[in-house]
């Protein structure tokens, strides 16, 4: 489908403020819950985690999109699910460092686990940023399709229909492992279930809007993992 004129061409101050606010909130919560900045920064994996998050936020500042966009069609119930997921992330940003330092519901100390988690965060957030950059102004933090939005079937979307969600799943698992949290066996399955529910709603909306073009795309691509699912 040909690309139409984007609904806006540049990143807005509101989106940039939201990103910077979330970054500062994340850093503040994590260091405060740990107890002291020096202790938190004493392990390279935790330093790497903060660096990866900061770099991704910096890149997003230069990508023209909004978290919420006007017009088009959306699924209202998924708005509440999005807010719930964001709230859960905020809670984890406080709890994981707190529990890591105090040995609460954590696996035995393992640099390998921490660095594997860091790798998951880095790759996952990179996938999210790449998918967001390709959508550009058509990206939305909710399940929504804007007026005149093209169907993306190339680049990040050539083989996988939901690369942003693939990245989110990888990043969430990695986040939990950076802090050795045993909650990974509970939180990750719950997040996966929520993501699959969101995907089901999103694919129904896409099929409604794009019709046969989306059905053809769906038949030759995978939801989350190429050649697997």
N, C-alpha and C positions, 0 to 999 in steps of 0.2 A: 504494500500500500504506500503511495507517495507520502512524503512528509509534508505536513502543512505548516503554516506559520506558527511559531511557538507563541503561547499565550503571554509570555514575558521573556525578555532577552537577557536580563542580568540578575545576579544574585541580589536579594533585597536585604536591607539592614535588619529586618525582623528575623529572617532566617539565620543570618550571621550571629545576631545577638543570642538566639536560642541555642545555637551550637556552642558558642563560647560559654554561655551560662551553664550548659550541661557539662562541659569539660571542667569548669571550675568547681561545680557541685561534686562531680565524680572525684576529683583530686582531693577536695576538702573532706568529703565523707571518708574516703579510704585512709587518709593520713590520720584523721581524728580518731577513727575507730581503732587503728593500730596502736595509737598512743603517743608515738613520737616519730618525727620525720626521718631522723637518722636510722632508726630501726627498720622502718618501712623500706627505706632505700638501700638497706644493707645487702639484699639479694638481687643479683643482676636480672633475674626473671621478672621481679616486680618492677624494677626500673624499666626493663624492656617493655613491659605491659603498658606503663604510663607513656612511654615514647611512641609506641604503636598507636595508641588512642589519640595522642596529641597530633601525630602526623596525619592521621586520617581526618581529624577535624580540620586541620589546616587545608588539606586538599579539598574538602567539601565546601570550604568558604569560597572557592573559586568555581564551583559548579552551580549553574543557574537552575535552582529548583526551589519549591516551597514544601513544607511538611503537609500543609493543607491547601488545596487549590479549589477555586470556585468553579461552578458549572459542571456539566456532565452528569454521570450516574455514579452512585456509590451504594454501599451496603451499610446502613446505619449501625447495625449491631456490632460490626467489626470495629467501629470507632471505640466502643467501650472496651473491647478486647485489647485494642492497641494501648489505651490508657492503663489498663490492668498490667499489661506486659511491661510498660515503662515504669510503673510503680514497683513491680517485682525487681527490675534491674537496679533501681535506686536502693531497695532493701539489700540486695546482694552486694552492692558497692560498699555498704556499711558492714554487713555481717561477715563477708568472706575474710577481710583483713583482721577483723576482731577475733574470729574463730581460729584463724591461722596462727596468730601470735599466742593464743591461750590454749591451743591444742584441743579445740572443741570440734568433734565430728570431722576430723581430718585424717588422711592417710599418713603413714609413717613418712618422715622426711625423705624426699626423693628429688634430686636435681633433675633427673630424667623426666619425671612427671611434670615438673614445673616448666621445663624447656619445651616439652611436647605441647603443653598447654599454650605456651607463648607462641609456638609455631601455628597452632590452630587459630589463635586470635589474629595473628598477622595475616594468614591466608584468608580467613573468614572475612575480616574487615576489608581486605583488598577486593574480594569478590563483591562485597556490598557496594564499595565505592565505584567499582567498574560498572556494575549494573545501574547504579544511580546516575553515573555520568552519561551512560548511553541513553537513558530515558530523558535526562536533562529536565527541562521544564514540565515534562509530562509525568515526572515522578510525584508520588503522593505517599504520605505516611499512613494513609488509610487505604481501604480497598475501594478504589475509585477509578473511573475512566473519564477523561476530559473530552470536551467537544473537539472534533477533528483530530483526535489522537490517532497516530498510526499504530499498526500492529508491528511490534518489534520481533523480527525473526532472524536477525543476523548478529554478528559479534558475540557478546556474552549470551545472547538468547538463541544462538543457532542450534545448540544441542540441548540446552536446559531451559525450560520455560520460566523457572523462578530462581535465577542465580542469586538474587538478593537474599532470598530465604535460605538457600544453601549456605551462603556465607554467614548468615545469622546463626544457624544451627552449629556450624563449626566454631564460630566465635564464642558462643555461649558455653559449649563444652570446654573450650580452651580456657576461658575465664575461670571456670570452676577448678580446673586442674592446676592453673598457675598458683592457686591458693590451697591446693591439696584437699579440696572439700569433698567429703563423702556424699554431700548432697547432690553430686553429679548423678547418682543412681536414681534420684527422685526428680530433680529439677529438669534434667535433659529429656526424659521421657514425657514429662508434662508439657514441656515447651514444644517437643516434636508433635504431640497430639494437637496442641493449639495451632501449630503451623499448618498441619494437614487440614484442619478444619477451615482455616483462613484460605488455604489454596483451593479447597473445594468451592467455597463461596466465590472466590476470585475467578475461577475457571468457568463457573456458571455465568458470571457477568460478562466475561470475555466472549463466551460462545453466543450470548444474547446480542452483544454489540457487533461482533465481527462475523458471525454466522459461519458459512462454509470455509472461509479463509482461516478461521481459527481451528476448525475441525481438521483441516488438512495439516496445519502446523502441529497440532497436538498429536496427530498420527505418526509424525516423523521425529518427534523430540521426546525428551524425558522430563519428568517433573523437577527432580532435585539433583540426581547423580547420573551422569552420562552412562548409558549401557547397563545401568543397574535399576534405577527407579525414576 
